Structures are given as C-alpha cells and as structure tokens.
Amino acid sequence: MRINDCVAIVTGGSSGLGEATVRSLVGKGAKAFILDIDEEKGRRLESELGGSVGFHYTDVTSEKDVEAAMMNAIDSFGCINTVVNCAGIAPPSKVSGRKGVHSLDLFSKVIEINLIGTFNIIRLAAQNMQGNEKNECGERGLIINTASVAAFDGQIGQAAYSASKAGVAGMTLPIARELARDGIRVMTIAPGLFQTPMFDSLPEEARTSLGENVPFPKRLGYPSEFAQLVDAIIENPMLNGETIRLDGAIRMQPK
C-alpha cells in the first residue's frame, strides 16, 4: 500500500507514538482520523494539520463510541483502509507489596483498555475494510497494533500491563490468518523505551539513565522512529502476522 493512499484511524493519536504516527502519515500525503479521549490535544492537532486530519472523542472500549468514530471517518474521507492502535495505559502495581494486594479493578481496567480496546477497534475496522476495493497488491486494508517489550520481558509491577500486551502480540497471527482471505494484513509493533508522555514526569537525569540501558542507540527511542516503522509496514505487503520488537536490542531486567 502506498502511504499517500492511506486513510488511517489512529487510536491514542493525540499524543506520544500516536501523534508521531499522525504527523508522519499526513506529512506523506495520507489522511488520518484521531480516536482519543484527550479532546483538547486532538482538536489542536486537527486544527494544526488541516483538512487531512479529523478527530472523534472515543473510548476504545465502547462499541458505540468506536462505531460512531468510524462512521465519522468514512463520512469525512470516504473509507478506512489503515488502522494504527496506539491507545493504552501502563499503571504499575505489584501483585502483593507494601501498598497491599493488587487491585482487581486496576488489573481489569488495564486489560480492558489495552487488550479488549485494541480488539474492539480491530473487529469493527475489519468489518468496514472488507467492503474496500482491492489495490494492485490485492490489499483491502492494514491493521497495526502496539504491544510492548513488556509482553516478553515484563518487570516487577507490570503483571497487568505485560498480560495485556502479551495478549495483543498473541492475537496478531490468528487474526492475520483469518483476515488474509479479505486482503487485510495485521501487524504488531513492540516498542522498548520511548520518549512518550509516560516518561514526562521523570527528571531528565532519570530519562537519561533509562536510555543508557539500551545497547544501541544508548537513548530512549523517538516517537518518530515508531512512525518510521509504521511507514515501512504500510509499504511492504509481505509484512503480515508478525510482532516486531523496536527496542535497540534491550532486554528488560526484573526491576
């Protein structure tokens, strides 16, 4: 698929990896529709980038919200042929620590947003993509999910987050196999340590220290590098059913 043919939905597109993806796609001629709960940032980005960008306030766990957002995107741009799932949360909590036992509600919330929310977007996007005309490669659509290296190297305090992201990685291949009949590819990116709002509260010294744990390059990843991989996946039709680690060769320690 050519990037300038993309009409993309980007969840969590108001900031971080999602915002970088929106900026990169639009900068290369694509159209992007942001689904996010941060309306202020989403509207600001929509205004800044002009007519190639739309926004819809969306809770990714809500069937009603997602259906309305997709209809809005289709009304605005004619179709949906690309999805980039970036929405997610990562609250730390030990199973049993000095602050007590892990909240079951918190565990459920992380699974609901990161895993069930991703699946909610996938299933409804796939339903819409099945009606698209095939391009010259036989593609009707592309879905790119965001997992994490925590899916494989989960640290202490990441039980909920690791479980949610392992679920995203785990469903990539079976969904890719199912949707292959419709010409819809499914891929997942598993980022390592990236400069996202998750790290904004940390002092510069702490961020530098985290970056030095990366074998190479010895720094936190840039959101633009995530967006660069999204671009590569879009343009290479043989990339399908795989989870790609984007992590500078880091393997996370227990804590």
Phi, psi and omega per residue, in radians:
M1 nan 2.399 3.072
R2 -1.468 2.458 -3.095
I3 -1.051 -0.683 -3.095
N4 -1.271 -0.048 3.019
D5 -1.708 -0.059 -3.048
C6 -1.330 2.368 2.880
V7 -2.096 1.773 -2.909
A8 -1.887 2.428 2.877
I9 -1.688 2.284 3.118
V10 -2.167 1.923 3.084
T11 -1.427 2.556 -3.040
G12 1.136 0.474 -3.015
G13 -1.404 0.017 -3.114
S14 -1.425 -0.307 -3.082
S15 -2.735 2.993 3.021
G16 1.030 -2.382 -3.096
L17 -1.095 -0.635 3.137
G18 -1.160 -0.765 3.113
E19 -1.084 -0.764 3.119
A20 -1.052 -0.661 3.116
T21 -1.141 -0.788 3.111
V22 -1.034 -0.833 -3.108
R23 -1.082 -0.736 -3.119
S24 -1.155 -0.816 -3.113
L25 -1.086 -0.834 -3.109
V26 -1.146 -0.636 3.114
G27 -1.113 -0.351 -3.134
K28 -1.886 0.281 2.994
G29 1.742 0.016 3.130
A30 -1.451 2.983 2.970
K31 -1.941 2.520 -3.084
A32 -2.386 2.424 3.117
F33 -2.099 2.079 -3.059
I34 -1.534 2.243 3.000
L35 -1.984 2.022 -3.027
D36 -2.795 2.803 3.042
I37 -1.658 -0.157 3.094
D38 -1.558 1.520 -3.035
E39 -1.201 -0.642 -3.109
E40 -1.063 -0.872 3.140
K41 -1.193 -0.666 -3.133
G42 -1.118 -0.769 3.118
R43 -1.160 -0.621 3.122
R44 -1.132 -0.728 3.132
L45 -1.189 -0.704 3.089
E46 -1.029 -0.771 3.140
S47 -1.171 -0.701 -3.108
E48 -1.162 -0.724 -3.008
L49 -1.604 -0.154 2.982
G50 1.457 -2.712 -2.956
G51 -1.191 -0.164 3.117
S52 -1.513 0.003 -3.094
V53 -2.234 2.404 3.018
G54 -2.186 2.923 3.133
F55 -2.475 2.483 3.023
H56 -2.480 2.175 3.075
Y57 -1.070 2.136 -3.010
T58 -2.527 2.192 2.894
D59 -1.576 1.987 -3.013
V60 -1.138 -0.277 3.122
T61 -1.503 -0.100 -3.094
S62 -1.713 2.077 3.096
E63 -1.057 -0.738 -3.126
K64 -1.096 -0.808 3.135
D65 -1.057 -0.817 -3.063
V66 -1.183 -0.736 3.101
E67 -1.057 -0.749 3.134
A68 -1.133 -0.718 -3.140
A69 -1.112 -0.735 -3.131
M70 -1.171 -0.687 3.076
M71 -1.122 -0.658 3.082
N72 -1.092 -0.778 3.133
A73 -1.094 -0.756 -3.134
I74 -1.164 -0.709 3.098
D75 -1.096 -0.631 -3.096
S76 -1.347 -0.735 -2.959
F77 -2.122 -0.025 3.031
G78 1.687 -0.502 -3.141
C79 -2.919 3.100 2.949
I80 -2.252 2.155 3.074
N81 -2.214 0.003 -3.141
T82 -2.521 2.444 3.031
V83 -2.295 2.359 2.995
V84 -2.173 1.941 -3.112
N85 -1.572 1.871 3.129
C86 -2.063 -0.174 -3.095
A87 -1.144 2.376 3.120
G88 3.126 2.874 3.091
I89 -2.300 2.797 -3.097
A90 -2.535 1.015 3.125
P91 -1.304 2.226 -3.124
P92 -1.409 2.570 3.049
S93 -2.917 2.306 3.078
K94 -1.372 2.671 3.115
V95 -1.081 -0.747 3.081
S96 -2.656 1.901 -3.073
G97 -2.445 -2.877 -3.098
R98 -1.087 -0.444 3.137
K99 -1.568 0.090 3.106
G100 1.845 -2.941 -3.093
V101 -1.398 2.623 3.120
H102 -1.009 2.279 3.088
S103 -1.159 2.217 3.095
L104 -1.169 -0.601 3.106
D105 -1.103 -0.705 3.121
L106 -1.141 -0.775 3.118
F107 -1.021 -0.805 -3.136
S108 -1.096 -0.672 -3.125
K109 -1.121 -0.758 3.139
V110 -1.107 -0.789 3.109
I111 -1.094 -0.712 -3.088
E112 -1.125 -0.782 -3.109
I113 -1.330 -0.898 -3.000
N114 -1.294 -0.693 -3.058
L115 -1.763 -0.974 -3.109
I116 -1.174 -0.677 3.088
G117 -1.078 -0.725 3.084
T118 -1.092 -0.779 3.138
F119 -1.144 -0.643 3.115
N120 -1.038 -0.771 3.100
I121 -1.136 -0.784 -3.101
I122 -1.010 -0.884 -3.016
R123 -1.148 -0.691 -3.106
L124 -1.358 -0.583 3.069
A125 -1.176 -0.757 -3.135
A126 -1.044 -0.703 3.125
Q127 -1.042 -0.696 3.112
N128 -1.277 -0.683 -3.093
M129 -1.172 -0.485 -3.098
Q130 -1.049 -0.377 3.115
G131 -1.600 -0.027 3.129
N132 -1.247 2.655 2.977
E133 -1.261 2.492 3.092
K134 -1.252 2.522 3.013
N135 -1.494 -2.993 -3.056
E136 -1.139 -0.334 3.091
C137 -1.639 0.025 -3.112
G138 1.493 0.179 -3.115
E139 -1.506 2.442 2.963
R140 -1.894 -0.360 -3.102
G141 -3.067 3.011 -3.124
L142 -2.555 2.330 3.077
I143 -2.120 2.170 3.107
I144 -2.071 2.114 -3.141
N145 -1.784 2.846 3.066
T146 -2.039 2.028 3.015
A147 -1.749 -2.332 3.130
S148 -3.036 2.732 3.013
V149 -1.100 -0.326 3.083
A150 -1.119 -0.324 3.053
A151 -1.110 -0.440 -3.077
F152 -2.015 -0.566 -3.060
D153 -2.158 0.838 -3.067
G154 -1.040 2.398 -3.140
Q155 -1.671 2.912 3.053
I156 -0.999 2.302 -3.111
G157 1.628 -0.006 -3.107
Q158 -1.979 0.412 -3.077
A159 -0.974 -0.843 -3.104
A160 -1.193 -0.823 -3.111
Y161 -1.095 -0.800 -3.136
S162 -1.103 -0.725 3.126
A163 -1.094 -0.731 -3.123
S164 -1.151 -0.729 -3.101
K165 -1.339 -0.545 3.029
A166 -1.126 -0.611 3.073
G167 -1.115 -0.711 3.108
V168 -1.087 -0.814 3.117
A169 -1.108 -0.702 -3.066
G170 -1.184 -0.526 -3.118
M171 -1.559 -0.064 -3.088
T172 -1.079 -0.900 -3.085
L173 -1.163 -0.856 -3.130
P174 -1.071 -0.613 3.113
I175 -1.266 -0.670 3.086
A176 -1.068 -0.720 3.128
R177 -1.119 -0.725 -3.134
E178 -1.167 -0.786 -3.039
L179 -1.443 -0.098 3.106
A180 -1.002 -0.599 -3.128
R181 -1.089 -0.414 -3.117
D182 -1.744 0.057 -3.107
G183 1.247 0.556 3.122
I184 -1.985 2.069 3.108
R185 -1.513 2.654 3.105
V186 -2.356 2.133 -3.138
M187 -2.303 2.798 3.079
T188 -2.374 2.442 3.032
I189 -1.898 2.331 3.097
A190 -1.977 1.591 -3.104
P191 -1.256 2.676 2.989
G192 -1.566 -2.249 -3.119
L193 -1.552 1.993 -3.090
F194 -2.162 2.647 3.092
Q195 -1.311 1.556 3.137
T196 -2.202 3.000 3.117
P197 -0.970 -0.360 3.099
M198 -1.028 -0.520 -3.097
F199 -1.780 0.000 -3.056
D200 -1.080 -0.517 -3.100
S201 -1.376 -0.185 3.140
L202 -1.443 2.510 3.048
P203 -1.149 2.760 -3.106
E204 -0.969 -0.682 -3.127
E205 -1.066 -0.702 -3.138
A206 -1.198 -0.702 3.122
R207 -1.127 -0.702 3.108
T208 -1.100 -0.733 -3.139
S209 -1.092 -0.732 3.102
L210 -1.093 -0.747 -3.133
G211 -1.090 -0.568 -3.121
E212 -1.215 -0.237 3.074
N213 -1.364 -0.227 3.141
V214 -1.403 2.196 -3.126
P215 -0.935 -0.927 3.068
F216 -2.901 2.341 -0.113
P217 -1.284 2.594 -3.035
K218 -1.402 1.269 -3.133
R219 -2.932 2.945 2.979
L220 -1.208 2.611 3.095
G221 -1.241 2.680 3.082
Y222 -1.631 2.416 3.072
P223 -0.927 -0.553 3.122
S224 -1.105 -0.462 3.116
E225 -1.304 -0.574 2.993
F226 -1.098 -0.845 3.136
A227 -1.053 -0.617 3.126
Q228 -1.104 -0.668 3.096
L229 -1.228 -0.654 3.043
V230 -0.970 -0.810 3.127
D231 -1.014 -0.770 -3.106
A232 -1.131 -0.683 3.118
I233 -1.143 -0.739 3.125
I234 -0.990 -0.769 -2.979
E235 -1.470 -0.196 -3.096
N236 -1.979 1.774 -3.049
P237 -1.181 -0.242 3.130
M238 -1.416 -0.209 3.089
L239 -1.403 1.934 -3.074
N240 -2.779 2.431 3.016
G241 1.247 0.380 -3.047
E242 -2.220 2.654 2.991
T243 -1.873 2.125 -3.108
I244 -1.823 2.145 3.021
R245 -1.337 2.293 3.100
L246 -2.159 1.486 -2.845
D247 -2.550 0.118 -3.129
G248 1.098 0.413 3.116
A249 1.274 0.316 3.117
I250 -1.291 2.520 2.949
R251 -2.205 2.011 -2.972
M252 -1.164 2.445 3.085
Q253 -1.397 2.915 -3.098
P254 -0.967 -0.570 3.118
K255 -2.737 nan nan
